[in-house]
Amino acid sequence: MSNGYLTREDAPIGPETWKALDDTMIQAARSVLTGRRVFFT
């Protein structure tokens, strides 16, 4: 995930740490977010 607007390269942590943070945040979001499919016929 390469997002220039996050300026991750300026942070004093490495890519492995960013990967762990991203995975944790995605997992947390999935546990509280819901989605619905609406089908129109």
C-alpha distance matrix in Angstrom:
0.0 3.8 6.3 9.7 11.7 10.6 12.2 10.7 12.6 15.7 15.5 17.7 15.4 13.5 10.2 12.1 12.9 9.6 8.7 12.2 11.9 9.0 11.1 14.2 13.4 12.4 15.6 17.6 16.8 17.7 20.9 22.1 20.8 22.8 22.8 25.8 26.6 29.5 31.5 34.1 36.9
3.8 0.0 3.8 6.4 9.1 8.8 9.7 9.0 10.3 13.5 14.1 16.7 15.0 13.4 10.6 13.4 14.2 10.8 11.1 14.6 13.9 11.6 14.3 17.0 15.9 15.5 18.9 20.5 19.5 20.8 24.0 24.8 23.5 25.6 25.5 28.4 29.1 31.7 33.7 36.0 38.9
6.3 3.8 0.0 3.8 5.5 5.8 7.5 8.0 10.1 12.5 13.3 16.5 15.4 14.7 12.6 15.5 15.3 11.7 12.8 15.8 14.3 12.0 15.3 17.4 15.5 15.5 19.2 20.1 18.7 20.6 23.7 24.0 22.5 24.8 24.8 27.8 28.7 31.1 33.3 35.4 38.5
9.7 6.4 3.8 0.0 3.8 5.4 5.6 7.6 8.7 10.6 12.5 15.8 15.7 15.3 13.9 17.3 17.0 13.6 15.4 18.4 16.7 15.1 18.5 20.4 18.5 18.9 22.6 23.2 21.9 24.1 27.0 27.1 25.7 28.1 28.1 31.0 31.9 34.1 36.3 38.2 41.3
11.7 9.1 5.5 3.8 0.0 3.8 5.5 8.3 10.4 11.1 12.6 16.3 16.5 16.9 15.9 18.9 17.9 14.5 16.6 19.1 16.7 15.2 18.9 20.1 17.7 18.5 22.1 22.2 20.7 23.2 26.0 25.5 24.2 26.8 26.9 29.9 31.0 33.1 35.5 37.3 40.6
10.6 8.8 5.8 5.4 3.8 0.0 3.8 5.4 8.4 9.1 9.6 13.3 13.2 13.9 13.1 15.9 14.5 11.2 13.7 15.8 13.3 12.3 16.1 17.0 14.8 16.2 19.6 19.6 18.6 21.3 23.8 23.6 22.8 25.7 26.3 29.5 31.0 33.3 36.0 38.1 41.4
12.2 9.7 7.5 5.6 5.5 3.8 0.0 3.8 5.4 5.7 7.4 11.1 11.7 12.5 12.4 15.7 14.5 11.7 14.6 16.9 14.8 14.5 18.2 19.2 17.6 19.1 22.4 22.5 21.9 24.6 27.0 27.0 26.4 29.3 30.0 33.2 34.6 37.0 39.6 41.7 44.9
10.7 9.0 8.0 7.6 8.3 5.4 3.8 0.0 3.8 5.3 5.3 8.5 8.3 8.9 8.8 12.0 10.8 8.2 11.4 13.6 11.8 11.9 15.5 16.6 15.5 17.2 20.2 20.6 20.5 23.1 25.3 25.8 25.5 28.5 29.5 32.8 34.4 37.0 39.6 42.0 45.2
12.6 10.3 10.1 8.7 10.4 8.4 5.4 3.8 0.0 3.8 5.5 7.8 8.3 8.4 9.0 12.6 12.1 10.3 13.2 15.7 14.6 14.9 18.2 19.5 18.9 20.5 23.4 24.0 24.1 26.5 28.8 29.4 29.1 32.1 32.9 36.2 37.6 40.3 42.7 45.0 48.2
15.7 13.5 12.5 10.6 11.1 9.1 5.7 5.3 3.8 0.0 3.8 6.6 8.6 10.2 11.8 14.9 13.6 12.2 15.7 17.5 15.9 16.7 20.2 20.9 20.0 22.2 24.9 25.0 25.2 27.9 29.9 30.3 30.2 33.4 34.4 37.8 39.4 42.0 44.6 46.9 50.2
15.5 14.1 13.3 12.5 12.6 9.6 7.4 5.3 5.5 3.8 0.0 3.8 5.5 8.1 10.2 12.6 10.7 9.8 13.5 14.6 13.0 14.5 17.8 18.0 17.5 20.0 22.4 22.4 23.0 25.8 27.5 28.0 28.3 31.7 33.1 36.6 38.5 41.2 44.0 46.4 49.7
17.7 16.7 16.5 15.8 16.3 13.3 11.1 8.5 7.8 6.6 3.8 0.0 3.8 6.9 10.1 12.0 10.1 10.6 14.1 14.7 13.8 16.0 18.7 18.8 19.1 21.7 23.6 23.7 24.9 27.5 28.9 29.8 30.5 33.8 35.4 39.0 41.0 43.9 46.6 49.3 52.5
15.4 15.0 15.4 15.7 16.5 13.2 11.7 8.3 8.3 8.6 5.5 3.8 0.0 3.8 6.9 8.2 6.3 7.3 10.6 11.2 10.8 13.0 15.4 15.8 16.5 18.9 20.6 21.1 22.5 24.8 26.2 27.4 28.2 31.4 33.1 36.7 38.6 41.6 44.3 47.1 50.3
13.5 13.4 14.7 15.3 16.9 13.9 12.5 8.9 8.4 10.2 8.1 6.9 3.8 0.0 3.8 5.5 5.5 6.5 8.8 10.2 10.9 12.5 14.5 15.7 16.8 18.5 20.3 21.4 22.7 24.6 26.3 27.9 28.4 31.4 32.7 36.3 37.9 41.0 43.5 46.3 49.3
10.2 10.6 12.6 13.9 15.9 13.1 12.4 8.8 9.0 11.8 10.2 10.1 6.9 3.8 0.0 3.8 5.4 5.0 6.1 8.6 9.7 10.3 12.2 14.1 15.1 16.2 18.2 19.8 20.8 22.3 24.4 26.1 26.3 29.0 30.1 33.5 34.9 38.1 40.4 43.2 46.2
12.1 13.4 15.5 17.3 18.9 15.9 15.7 12.0 12.6 14.9 12.6 12.0 8.2 5.5 3.8 0.0 3.8 5.5 5.1 6.3 8.7 9.9 10.6 12.4 14.3 15.4 16.6 18.4 20.0 21.2 22.9 25.0 25.6 28.3 29.7 33.1 34.7 38.0 40.3 43.4 46.3
12.9 14.2 15.3 17.0 17.9 14.5 14.5 10.8 12.1 13.6 10.7 10.1 6.3 5.5 5.4 3.8 0.0 3.8 5.4 5.1 6.2 8.5 9.9 10.6 12.2 14.2 15.4 16.5 18.3 20.0 21.3 23.2 24.0 27.1 28.8 32.4 34.3 37.6 40.2 43.2 46.2
9.6 10.8 11.7 13.6 14.5 11.2 11.7 8.2 10.3 12.2 9.8 10.6 7.3 6.5 5.0 5.5 3.8 0.0 3.8 5.4 5.0 6.0 8.5 9.8 10.4 12.1 14.1 15.2 16.3 18.1 20.0 21.5 21.9 24.9 26.3 29.8 31.6 34.8 37.3 40.2 43.3
8.7 11.1 12.8 15.4 16.6 13.7 14.6 11.4 13.2 15.7 13.5 14.1 10.6 8.8 6.1 5.1 5.4 3.8 0.0 3.8 5.4 5.1 6.1 8.5 9.9 10.5 12.2 14.2 15.3 16.4 18.5 20.5 20.7 23.4 24.6 28.1 29.7 33.0 35.4 38.5 41.4
12.2 14.6 15.8 18.4 19.1 15.8 16.9 13.6 15.7 17.5 14.6 14.7 11.2 10.2 8.6 6.3 5.1 5.4 3.8 0.0 3.8 5.5 5.2 6.1 8.6 10.0 10.6 12.3 14.3 15.4 16.8 19.0 19.9 22.8 24.5 28.1 30.0 33.5 36.0 39.2 42.2
11.9 13.9 14.3 16.7 16.7 13.3 14.8 11.8 14.6 15.9 13.0 13.8 10.8 10.9 9.7 8.7 6.2 5.0 5.4 3.8 0.0 3.8 5.5 5.1 6.1 8.5 9.9 10.5 12.2 14.2 15.5 17.1 18.0 21.2 23.1 26.8 28.9 32.2 35.0 38.0 41.2
9.0 11.6 12.0 15.1 15.2 12.3 14.5 11.9 14.9 16.7 14.5 16.0 13.0 12.5 10.3 9.9 8.5 6.0 5.1 5.5 3.8 0.0 3.8 5.5 5.2 6.1 8.5 9.9 10.5 12.2 14.3 15.9 16.0 18.9 20.4 23.9 25.8 29.1 31.7 34.8 37.9
11.1 14.3 15.3 18.5 18.9 16.1 18.2 15.5 18.2 20.2 17.8 18.7 15.4 14.5 12.2 10.6 9.9 8.5 6.1 5.2 5.5 3.8 0.0 3.8 5.5 5.2 6.1 8.6 10.0 10.6 12.5 14.8 15.2 17.9 19.5 23.0 24.9 28.3 30.9 34.2 37.1
14.2 17.0 17.4 20.4 20.1 17.0 19.2 16.6 19.5 20.9 18.0 18.8 15.8 15.7 14.1 12.4 10.6 9.8 8.5 6.1 5.1 5.5 3.8 0.0 3.8 5.5 5.2 6.2 8.6 10.0 10.8 13.0 14.3 17.3 19.5 23.2 25.6 29.0 31.8 35.1 38.1
13.4 15.9 15.5 18.5 17.7 14.8 17.6 15.5 18.9 20.0 17.5 19.1 16.5 16.8 15.1 14.3 12.2 10.4 9.9 8.6 6.1 5.2 5.5 3.8 0.0 3.8 5.4 5.1 6.1 8.6 10.0 11.1 11.9 15.2 17.4 21.1 23.6 26.8 29.8 32.9 36.1
12.4 15.5 15.5 18.9 18.5 16.2 19.1 17.2 20.5 22.2 20.0 21.7 18.9 18.5 16.2 15.4 14.2 12.1 10.5 10.0 8.5 6.1 5.2 5.5 3.8 0.0 3.8 5.5 5.1 6.1 8.7 10.3 10.2 13.0 14.7 18.3 20.5 23.8 26.6 29.8 32.9
15.6 18.9 19.2 22.6 22.1 19.6 22.4 20.2 23.4 24.9 22.4 23.6 20.6 20.3 18.2 16.6 15.4 14.1 12.2 10.6 9.9 8.5 6.1 5.2 5.4 3.8 0.0 3.8 5.5 5.2 6.4 9.1 10.1 12.7 14.9 18.5 20.9 24.4 27.2 30.5 33.5
17.6 20.5 20.1 23.2 22.2 19.6 22.5 20.6 24.0 25.0 22.4 23.7 21.1 21.4 19.8 18.4 16.5 15.2 14.2 12.3 10.5 9.9 8.6 6.2 5.1 5.5 3.8 0.0 3.8 5.5 5.3 6.9 8.8 12.0 14.9 18.5 21.4 24.6 27.8 31.0 34.2
16.8 19.5 18.7 21.9 20.7 18.6 21.9 20.5 24.1 25.2 23.0 24.9 22.5 22.7 20.8 20.0 18.3 16.3 15.3 14.3 12.2 10.5 10.0 8.6 6.1 5.1 5.5 3.8 0.0 3.8 5.4 5.5 5.8 9.3 11.8 15.5 18.4 21.5 24.7 27.8 31.0
17.7 20.8 20.6 24.1 23.2 21.3 24.6 23.1 26.5 27.9 25.8 27.5 24.8 24.6 22.3 21.2 20.0 18.1 16.4 15.4 14.2 12.2 10.6 10.0 8.6 6.1 5.2 5.5 3.8 0.0 3.8 5.5 5.3 7.5 9.8 13.4 16.1 19.5 22.5 25.8 28.9
20.9 24.0 23.7 27.0 26.0 23.8 27.0 25.3 28.8 29.9 27.5 28.9 26.2 26.3 24.4 22.9 21.3 20.0 18.5 16.8 15.5 14.3 12.5 10.8 10.0 8.7 6.4 5.3 5.4 3.8 0.0 3.8 6.0 8.2 11.4 14.7 17.8 21.0 24.2 27.5 30.5
22.1 24.8 24.0 27.1 25.5 23.6 27.0 25.8 29.4 30.3 28.0 29.8 27.4 27.9 26.1 25.0 23.2 21.5 20.5 19.0 17.1 15.9 14.8 13.0 11.1 10.3 9.1 6.9 5.5 5.5 3.8 0.0 3.8 6.6 10.2 13.5 17.0 19.8 23.2 26.3 29.5
20.8 23.5 22.5 25.7 24.2 22.8 26.4 25.5 29.1 30.2 28.3 30.5 28.2 28.4 26.3 25.6 24.0 21.9 20.7 19.9 18.0 16.0 15.2 14.3 11.9 10.2 10.1 8.8 5.8 5.3 6.0 3.8 0.0 3.8 6.9 10.4 13.7 16.5 20.0 22.9 26.3
22.8 25.6 24.8 28.1 26.8 25.7 29.3 28.5 32.1 33.4 31.7 33.8 31.4 31.4 29.0 28.3 27.1 24.9 23.4 22.8 21.2 18.9 17.9 17.3 15.2 13.0 12.7 12.0 9.3 7.5 8.2 6.6 3.8 0.0 3.7 6.9 10.4 13.2 16.6 19.7 22.9
22.8 25.5 24.8 28.1 26.9 26.3 30.0 29.5 32.9 34.4 33.1 35.4 33.1 32.7 30.1 29.7 28.8 26.3 24.6 24.5 23.1 20.4 19.5 19.5 17.4 14.7 14.9 14.9 11.8 9.8 11.4 10.2 6.9 3.7 0.0 3.8 6.9 9.8 13.1 16.2 19.5
25.8 28.4 27.8 31.0 29.9 29.5 33.2 32.8 36.2 37.8 36.6 39.0 36.7 36.3 33.5 33.1 32.4 29.8 28.1 28.1 26.8 23.9 23.0 23.2 21.1 18.3 18.5 18.5 15.5 13.4 14.7 13.5 10.4 6.9 3.8 0.0 3.7 6.3 9.7 12.8 16.0
26.6 29.1 28.7 31.9 31.0 31.0 34.6 34.4 37.6 39.4 38.5 41.0 38.6 37.9 34.9 34.7 34.3 31.6 29.7 30.0 28.9 25.8 24.9 25.6 23.6 20.5 20.9 21.4 18.4 16.1 17.8 17.0 13.7 10.4 6.9 3.7 0.0 3.7 6.4 9.8 12.8
29.5 31.7 31.1 34.1 33.1 33.3 37.0 37.0 40.3 42.0 41.2 43.9 41.6 41.0 38.1 38.0 37.6 34.8 33.0 33.5 32.2 29.1 28.3 29.0 26.8 23.8 24.4 24.6 21.5 19.5 21.0 19.8 16.5 13.2 9.8 6.3 3.7 0.0 3.8 6.5 9.8
31.5 33.7 33.3 36.3 35.5 36.0 39.6 39.6 42.7 44.6 44.0 46.6 44.3 43.5 40.4 40.3 40.2 37.3 35.4 36.0 35.0 31.7 30.9 31.8 29.8 26.6 27.2 27.8 24.7 22.5 24.2 23.2 20.0 16.6 13.1 9.7 6.4 3.8 0.0 3.7 6.4
34.1 36.0 35.4 38.2 37.3 38.1 41.7 42.0 45.0 46.9 46.4 49.3 47.1 46.3 43.2 43.4 43.2 40.2 38.5 39.2 38.0 34.8 34.2 35.1 32.9 29.8 30.5 31.0 27.8 25.8 27.5 26.3 22.9 19.7 16.2 12.8 9.8 6.5 3.7 0.0 3.8
36.9 38.9 38.5 41.3 40.6 41.4 44.9 45.2 48.2 50.2 49.7 52.5 50.3 49.3 46.2 46.3 46.2 43.3 41.4 42.2 41.2 37.9 37.1 38.1 36.1 32.9 33.5 34.2 31.0 28.9 30.5 29.5 26.3 22.9 19.5 16.0 12.8 9.8 6.4 3.8 0.0
